[in-house]
Structure formats: structure tokens, C-alpha cells
Amino acid sequence: MNIFAMLPYAIHWNVDPEIFSIGPIHVRYYGLLFMSGFILGYWMFTKFFKREGLPLQLLDTLLYLLLGCTLVGSRLGHVLFYQPEYYLANPIEIFKVWEGGLASHGGTIAIMIGMWWFVKKYGRKYDFDYLWILDRLAVAVCFAAMFIRLGNLMNSEIYGNPTNLPWGFIFETRGEIFPKHPTQLYEALCYLGTGIIMSYLYWFRLDKIKRGLLLGIFFIGIFGSRFLIEYVKEPQVAFEEGMALNMGQLLSIPFIIMGICLIVRSFIIKTPAALEQKGNNKRPGC
């Protein structure tokens, strides 16, 4: 397999998305990277909970909830935002997640709903609120989103318009003969950069920042970069052709606005980002 056969003007990308198969079991890079994001997120939350004195027993419930919300929300987001007519006419196709079709905006909405339930069930008992859990989740999701975009790269999907830049990719498994913008890498790098900034703020400035700031940075960093990169990305569905702003950009705007509002709110209300001390039980990092 010749992954990086380089020419002066482009990178020839011809990766087989399947790593190996055993009978009916097919192991693909996308699935491996998708699960890697959750594994890393679980590890990060063990660090968050230990630092701020929360029981690790909550993490299993949190993990299963996030997995379910991500899969269901991302799938329904694609169905409703991008191809509603097709899936309403063929409802059984909705369940064929392995054939592709996940929308990050739908996943984000579902996760926010799931976290509302999680806080309602456990927040009062353990003294955390909705913004507290979303601030920390935002840090982990940055890196999970990076893994997902790398999975898109391994699938040779969701790439950009033709380019003459030296890092253009010729996606040969898709029958392309001209270099295209590797928008999967653009997004992955933006998500990684946002995650690094947020990790620094959490680990070294937690006693200075206010609640909601991390989530606000997440919305602006993730969906702001998504909005800009969409300008060089090929339309995902036919109806996007000729649109001044495509569906990905239109769906990103509310999240960008929420991000701005959250950052402004953090400076006005000034609730500490860390959990407050209760009695003599001092939580690390407070």
C-alpha cells in the first residue's frame, strides 16, 4: 500500500480504509479512530474527576451516555439536515450507520441533551452543574473530533475543492485525478489547536477562569474553523451547490453565537470554573 507516493505538486492518497477482515468482521481505520477518541476522553475524565474530587463510578454511565448520544444524534443530524427526503422514503436506511452519514452538529445537540439528563440525575448529589460538565466535556471532545476527522481522511471522504497547493491530496480511491484540499486535516489541526489551548487553561489556569469560558472557546474554535473551512470543501449533498452558505456553515452559526455569549457571560457572572470547596473537603485544583 503506497500511502505517501509524493510528486512535486501533490500527495497521492490511496489508503485502503479497511485494516483487515476476519469473516464478516471488518476492522476499519475510521472505527478504530472513532473509538480512540472515546478511550482518550474516558482517560481525561478520570483525571478531571480525580482532580476535583468526584467519584469515578460516574464515568461508566457518562461513557455509555456519550456513545449513545453521539451515534444517535450524529445519524439523525445527517438524516434531518442533509438527506431528509431520501431517508423518509427509505426509513430502514436510517439504521445503516456503517454505510456512512454522520453530522457533527446533530451529535453536539444530542450530547448537550444527554448532559442535561446526566446533571439532573447526579449534579445535585455531587455538587456540579450543566456548565461545569460541558466545560470539561468540551476539552475532551476537541481531541475526539480530531480523531474522527483523521478517520474521514483514511476513508478518503469529506474533502475539498481542487487546489494547486503543494499539500493537495489526490484521493485515488475515489477516482480523483486532480489534487484536492485535505480539509479533513485542516479541521483536525484546528481541533487539536483548540484542544491544546483549552487543556492549558484547565490544567494551569483553572483557579483564574470562570465557568462557561471553556465551552465558549470550544464553540468558537470548533465551529468557527468549520465555518471557514467549508468555503474550500466540496458540497456534501446536491442541494448545497450554488448556496451562498452551505448547510455546515448555517448550522455552525448558532454555535458560534452561543460561544460568544458564553465567553461574555463568564466575565459578567464570574462563577468559578472549578468546583467550590465543601466544608473541610478541599478539592484539588480549587
KETOR-497490 format. One record per atom (N, C-alpha, C): residue in one letter; x, y, z. Coordinates in pm, whole numbers, plus 50000, padded with zeros to 5 digits. Last residue first. Layout:
N
AXYZ...
***
This chain:
286
C491165235654325C490245246654354C490995258654410G492885214754292G492735223854178G491815235454206P491165191554490P492395195454422P492075204654305R488905202754736R489075195854610R490355200754542K488705197755075K489275206254971K489485198154845N486505195155302N486965186755192N487455195355078N485385210055494N486835208355503N487405199655393G482895224155298G483365221555433G484875220855437K483745222454973K482605219855063K483145215955201Q484885244654720Q485165236354837Q483905234754921E483555243654387E483875250554511E484105240554622L485075233454086L484085230954189L484515237754318A486225259653864A486445247753947A485285245854043A485355283953764A485305272253677A485445259453756P483225305953950P484505298953934P484365286453848T481265329353778T481235317253860T482545309853842K480905354553648K482155351253719K482005339653818I479165370453502I478665363253618I479815358353707I480925382453309I479915390253381I479505383253511F482595364153198F483215376253253F482225384553334S480805345053108S481815341053206S482485353053271R479355359052914R478715355353041R479745351953147V481245360052708V480805372552770V480195369652906I481315332452654I482545339252697I482185352452766L478665327852575L479205320952692L480465327852745C478445343552343C477605346552460C478165340252587I480245330052176I480485344052212I479715347652338G478915305152160G480265306152213G480595320252258M476515311952034M476485307052172M477855308052238I477605318551784I476935328851864I476865324752010I478495293151709I479455304151721I478865315351807F476055279651697F477055275451795F478115286251816P474735292651482P474185293351619P475195289451726I476635285951265I476415299751312I475815300251452S476575259551182S477655263951271S477385277551333L474525256851002L474375250251132L475445254551232L475625271050790L474395275850852L474195269650990Q477825254450727Q478035268150775Q476795273450846G476565230750644G477525230450754G477765244250813M475075240050423M474395235550544M475325235350664N476695270050288N476185256350283N475595252250418L475885301350161L476405294250279L475835280250275A474985303449900A475985312949949A476675307350073M474645274849690M474255281849812M475365291449855G475625260049479G475065273249449G474615280949572E474905229649630E475555236249517E474845249449487E473345217249815E474255227549863E474915235149748F471925196849699F471215209449718F472125220649768A473705174549695A473475182349573A472835195949600V476045173349970V474825169049902V474505178949791Q478505184250026Q478235170450068Q477005164749999P480685203249818P479345201149875P479125186549910E484135205349921E483135201449822E481765199949889K485545233550084K485115219650088K484065216949981V486245259250127V487075251950031V486705237050029Y484365268150309Y484505275750185Y485355268350082E484645252850537E483585249050443E483705256550310I486455266250690I486965255550604I485915251050504L484775283950834L485745289150737L486205278350640F483225266450994F482585276250907F483545280850797R485225252951139R484375245451046R483725254950946S486155273851297S487045268051197S486255260051094G483785277451447G484345288451369G485275283351261F483475253051571F482515256651468F482935268851388I485865252851735I485445241551653I484545246051539G486095278951853G487225272351788G486795261251693I483505284151954I484115293251857I485235286251780F483085262152125F482125265252019F482755274151912F485395264452296F485135252552215F484205255752098I484975288652424I486135287252336I485955275252243G482665281152570G482615291952471G483765291252373L483715261452737L482685257852640L482565268452531L485445277552888L485975266652807L484975262452700L483625295353015L484655300352925L485175289252833G481975283153198G481425286153067G482455290952967R483375297953487R482565287253429R481915291753298K486595313753451K485235313053501K484435302553424I490055311053563I488995312353462I487635310153526K491765306653783K491585320253732K490375321653640D492085280353840D491725288953952D491465303353908L492945270053598L491595266853644L491145276053757R495285271953459R494595284453491R493205282153547F496355246953404F497245257053462F496545270053501W494385229753306W495405224353395W496255235053464Y492675246353148Y492155237853256Y493245234153355L494395259452972L493565267353063L493055258853179Y495455237052838Y496335246052914Y495535254053016S493145227352715S493845219052814S494775227552900M492615248052536M491675245552645M492315236952754I494835245652364I494585258252435I493685255852557I494425219552269I495645222852343I495455235652425G491965222052133G492085213252248G493305216252333T492675239251924T491675243552023T491775235152149G494505222351790G494945235051846G493985240251951L492765201251713L493905198651801L494385211551867Y491065215151543Y490515209151664Y491625206151764C492885222451343C492165232851418C491605227251548L493625196951253L494635205751313L493985216951393A491175187651151A491855180351258A492875189151329E490695206050943E489825205751061E490505198751178Y492825199250772Y492645213050818Y491815213150946L492315172250723L493505176050800L493385190350852Q489975174650575Q489955166650697Q491135170350786T490725188550352T490015196050456T489885187950585P492945188850147P492685178650250P491995185150370H491905199649829H492225203949965H491955192550062K493155178549566K492065185049637K492555189449775P494575172449242P494745174849388P493555182449446F492885149649019F493425162849048F493565164749199I491665125849002I492925127048927I493575140648948E489755102549193E490175116249166E491515116149089G488695078549276G488775081049133G489205095149097R488905073449537R487645079449495R487645082749346T491475065249565T490435055149588T489055060349552E492905089049527E492825079449418E491755068849439F492905119349587F492235108249652F491925097549550I495565138449610I494815131749503I494215119149564F495885167449805F495805152849803F495035148249679G498195194749838G496955189149786G497015173949780W500435207649919W499935197150007W498565191949961P500975227849733P501835215949734P501345204749825L498025239149561L498955239949674L499755226949685N496055239249379N497415237449326N498455239149436T492945221549421T493935231349465T495265228649395P489395214649423P490725213649361P491655224749409N487825212849755N487855216249613N489255214449556G488115185950000G487845199249949G487855200449797Y486325157750155Y487505165850122Y487105178350044I484815135450252I484625149050302I485875157350278E487135107650238E485805113650227E485815127550288S489015086350282S489045094750161S487675101050136N489205073350517N488115069150430N488115076550296M491225087750633M491505073850598M490425068050508L489775111550676L490915111350583L491215097050539N487985103150870N487475107450740N488575107550634G489835099151075G489115087851020G488515090950885L490475125251122L491525116651069L490915103851012R488025132651230R488435138451102R489595130551041I488125117751467I487085114951368I487455120751232F490265129651604F490365115651561F489335112451453M489125155051650M490325153851569M490475139551516A487085148151824A486735153251691A487935152651597A488625141452047A487815131151982A487435135351841F489665166452108F490585155952064F489825144451997C487295180152178C488225185552078C489115174652020V486235165552388V485625164152255V486525169952146A487685173852613A487865160252561A487355158952418V486705200152642V488135197652629V488375184052564A483955196152674A484445203352556A485935200952534L483765184652924L483485176452806L484035182952680R484225206753081R485215195953077R485015186852957D481945222353022D483295228053011D484335216952997L479875204953090L480095208152948L481475214552927I480005204453369I480265192053295I480555195053149W479455231953422W480665225453473W480995213053391L476975237053312L478145243253251L479435236653298Y475385221553494Y475395218853350Y476645224653283D477155214553805D476035219153724D476305216753575F477725195354107F478175201253981F476965204953896D477225180754350D477515195054350D478185199954222Y476315155354373Y477765157154372Y478195171654347K473535158554379K474185149954479K475675152854488R473045174654157R472755179754291R473485171754397G473895157853937G474505170753968G474265175654109Y472605134353860Y473745133453952Y474275147054002K470325140753704K470345128553786K471425128953894K470945164453576K469685163653652K469705151753748V473265157053444V473345166953553V472095166353639F472175139153258F473225134753350F473325144053470W470415155453110W469895144353190W470915140053296W472325172452995W471265178253078W470675167453168M473725154452842M474385160152959M473385167153050G471865149752637G472265138952726G472915144052853I471855174852514I470625169752576I470965158752677M474475175652423M474025185952516M472735181752587I474415153952247I475275153352366I474835163752469A472695163852050A472305152152129A473135151052257I474245185151948I472925187752008I472505176252099T476445170651847T476625180851952T475315183752024G475265154951648G475895148651763G476065158251878G474495174751469G473475166651534G474025159751657H477035183751393H476105193051457H475015185451531S478195161851265S478715165951395S477775175551468A476545135651114A476685150351116A477085154951256L477155107850909L477075112951045L477325127951041G477415086350693G476375096250709G476175100450853G477885050550641G478295064550644G477105073850660E477205024650671E477335029350533E477715044150526W476775020350937W478065015850881W478265020350737V474155026950982V475175036751018V476525033250955K471395020150898K472635015150837K473775025250858F469065031650984F469775023151079F471105017951025I468025044550765I468495052650879I469375044350972E466955026350595E468325030650569E468895038850684I464315024350661I465195013650709I466665017450691P463085045850525P463395046950669P464325036150721N462995059950260N463655047150287N464045046550434A461765084350265A461275074650167A461835060750191L463275096050457L461845094650484L461215084750387Y465745096150327Y465555087350442Y464095085950481Y465325114850117Y465755101150089Y465425091850205E464575138150256E463655132150159E464025117650132P466835144750419P465555140550479P464625133550380Q469755148350413Q469025139950318Q467665135450372Y470635168850600Y471245167250469Y470415159150369F469225170350842F469825182350787F470255180850642L468235144350903L467335155950902L467915168050831V470475127050874V469185123750813V468325136350798H472455139451028H472655137650884H471315135350814G471165137951279G471555150851223G471765150051073L470955110851317L469725118351294L470025132251238R473745105851355R472985099551246R471715107351215S474365121351578S475075123651453S474315117751335G472595110051772G472485124051732G473155126951599V473495083251787V472115086351751V471985100651700L476275086851853L475835078851738L474425082651692T476185104052079T476995107151962T476495099751838C474515090852261C474135104152209C474905107552083G476025067152308G474685066752252G474275079952190L478415077852415L478435069252296L477065069152228L477425091652641L478085099052531L478135090852403L476465070052792L475565080852751L476145088552633Y478775055752841Y477705049552763Y476725060052711L480215075352995L480735070052870L479625064252783L478565079453221L478875090653132L479355085552996T478645054153338T477365059653291T477605070853190D481395054053398D480825043953309D479485048753251L481775075653577L482335076153443L481755065853348L480945073453835L480055080453742L480525079253597Q483025062853975Q481935053853939Q480975060253839L484745082054059L484995076553926L483875067053882P483455110554226P483645095954223P483785090754080L485465140754239L484215133854207L484465118854195G487665158554282G487055151254391G485725144754363E489125170554089E488095178654154E487225170754250R490965151554005R491455164854043R490415172454125K489305130353936K490255128854048K490705142554097F487985141553716F487225137753836F488145136153957F490095145853533F489245156953576F488575153553709K491065119453502K491945129853555K491125141753608T488865107353388T489385102053515T490295112253582F488705122353156F487715124653261F488115118253393M490825111653009M490875125753050M489895128353163W489855085652964W491085087653044W491175102053095Y487675091852802Y487455084952930Y488665087053021G489015102952580G488095111052660G487825105052797L490385080552485L491135091952534L490255100752622I488125065252411I489085060052510I489905071452571F486955081752219F486235078952344F487165073552452G488975081352023G488535094052081G487805091952212S489035054551954S490195060352022S489835073652088M486695051251810M486745045951946M487935051452024F487565064351573F486355068651644F486385064051789L489715048551496L489965062251539L488775067851616L488335024851432L489405024651532L489675038651586G486585033551232G486055028351357G487085028351468Y488505041551037Y487535051051091Y487005046251227Y489925018350971Y490615029151039Y489615038551106R488104987851038R488444999350955R489135010151038V487514954351018V488104964651104V488624975951015H484874933150984H485754942050909H486224953251003I483654901150997I484154912251079I485164920350998P482984878550860P482084890150847P482564902550923G486334869350832G484964865450803G484094877650785I488094894950921I488044880950958I486604876350940S490134920550777S488824914550799S488994899850835F491864951850822F491824937450797F490394932650820I491504979250754I492784974350804I492894959350780E490034998050501E489904986150584E491284981050625P490675018450331P490085021950461P489925010150555D493695020150171D492545011250187D491935014150324V494905050250037V494795041550154V493535032950145N496045067949850N495325056049806N495215045649917W497015098249752W496435091749869W495575080049823H499715116149657H498825105749607H498315097649726I500115149949686I500275137349760I499255127549705A501655172449446A500545166649522A500985154249598Y503805181849299Y502625190449310Y501535184649398P505915163849292P506185177749328P504935185849356L504605134549463L505015141349341L505235155949377M504825105949675M504875120449657M505285124249515A502965083449822A503755084549699A503725099149656F501995074750083F502545088050056F503475087949936I501005048050062I500215058750121I500705072450079N500765020549898N501595032449885N500805044449935M500854988050000M500005000050000M500895012450000
***
